[in-house]
Amino acid sequence: MTYFQGKTVWLTGASSGIGLAMAQQLAEAGAHLILTSRRAEVLEQVRSELAHPERHQVLALDLSQPEAAAAEAKTALGDQVIDVLINNAGVSQRSLILDTDMHVYRQLMEIDYFGVIALTKLVLPRMIERRSGHIVTVSSVAGKVGTKLRSGYNGAKFGVIGFMDSLRAETAASGLVVTSILPGFINTQVAHNSLTGDGSALGKPDPDNAGGISAEECARQSLKAIAAQKAEVVVGSGLSKLAPFLQRFAPGLVRRMIAKR
Ligand SMILES: NC(=O)c1ccc[n+]([C@@H]2O[C@H](COP(=O)([O-])OP(=O)(O)OC[C@H]3O[C@@H](n4cnc5c(N)ncnc54)[C@H](OP(=O)(O)O)[C@@H]3O)[C@@H](O)[C@H]2O)c1
């Protein structure tokens, strides 16, 4: 993929799953990576195993505190040019509304929604000034179709698609590119790491994600869509990939199916 050759790509959620697979494929494609997640030592290990490790840097941030994370990043990155920002870090949820504490809703919004806004606002002025840049956010099919056990995650992922639509409209005249990626079920640690009602991690996989496509395939399809400068793309297979289409054209059917699941 020549699109990424020589570009500086700031990738969040690079320590695991889809982000890790993207990091590997972007490094192969000749990108210079800034790798972000909370765990510096894991990112350092990832960096050392990528193609051309010397081209990449680690920037550990906790996106559950978006303003503090953005301030830290501003200091660390200085006036470094970012060509592509990929907001991929995220956390999911597995708990009923009745059982979910308010602080869990806030945490999901901090990471999955405000985290995206904070990093986007950090890179945006320079991209507009240069009239060049590409901002990508990994939302989800859960950003188009609400399901049980994911009420806070659905809210954050729906919201971030709206933010990205607005960003696209506001930056079109400045030549920026804005892409939303909507994965269906992907076989990663996402369910294992998802928050339950009291904020603790679920700590086990779930059959939906385990039956999904691999992180490598998701990364391949996502990077292809980014390189093609698509506005929005659904990535995955089976029902989870079809769901946004069905939701649009047969919403009653989708509501009935989801209520029964
Ligand atoms: N897997 C799916 O089925 C699926 C479907 C639709 C959308 N998605 C989305 O795809 C993205 C990647 O998820 P994944 O499936 O690859 O899950 P994953 O394996 O659990 O990876 C999540 C990544 O986010 C990082 N992260 C979590 N909390 C963070 C925080 N507070 N600050 C900074 N980084 C944080 C994690 O790194 P650290 O632990 O090192 O911080 C990790 O790198 C997420 O936005 C997710 O919502 C996934």
The ligand as a Gaussian input file, in Angstrom:
#p B3LYP/6-31G(d) Opt

LIG

0 1
 N      -13.197000      -6.753000      18.273000
 C      -14.378000      -6.398000      17.826000
 O      -15.280000      -7.254000      17.606000
 C      -14.657000      -4.950000      17.549000
 C      -15.835000      -4.659000      16.844000
 C      -16.133000      -3.333000      16.572000
 C      -15.275000      -2.322000      16.967000
 N      -14.135000      -2.633000      17.666000
 C      -13.281000      -1.519000      18.085000
 O      -11.968000      -1.752000      17.621000
 C      -11.044000      -1.043000      18.465000
 C       -9.922000      -1.994000      18.864000
 O      -10.459000      -3.027000      19.675000
 P       -9.893000      -4.531000      19.692000
 O      -10.989000      -5.404000      19.242000
 O       -8.580000      -4.592000      19.015000
 O       -9.779000      -4.751000      21.282000
 P       -8.534000      -5.002000      22.265000
 O       -7.738000      -6.161000      21.777000
 O       -9.139000      -5.061000      23.620000
 O       -7.655000      -3.687000      22.094000
 C       -8.033000      -2.466000      22.693000
 C       -6.864000      -1.489000      22.604000
 O       -7.264000      -0.249000      23.212000
 C       -6.272000       0.124000      24.178000
 N       -6.900000       0.835000      25.297000
 C       -7.906000       0.388000      26.101000
 N       -8.172000       1.278000      27.062000
 C       -7.309000       2.327000      26.869000
 C       -7.073000       3.545000      27.550000
 N       -7.757000       3.882000      28.654000
 N       -6.107000       4.374000      27.081000
 C       -5.390000       4.038000      25.980000
 N       -5.561000       2.898000      25.307000
 C       -6.505000       2.042000      25.741000
 C       -5.646000      -1.192000      24.631000
 O       -4.322000      -1.016000      25.089000
 P       -3.803000      -1.009000      26.616000
 O       -4.523000      -2.089000      27.353000
 O       -2.334000      -1.263000      26.458000
 O       -4.102000       0.364000      27.114000
 C       -5.632000      -1.981000      23.318000
 O       -4.488000      -1.649000      22.587000
 C      -11.880000      -0.529000      19.649000
 O      -12.178000       0.834000      19.445000
 C      -13.136000      -1.366000      19.591000
 O      -14.249000      -0.724000      20.163000
 C      -13.806000      -3.929000      17.950000

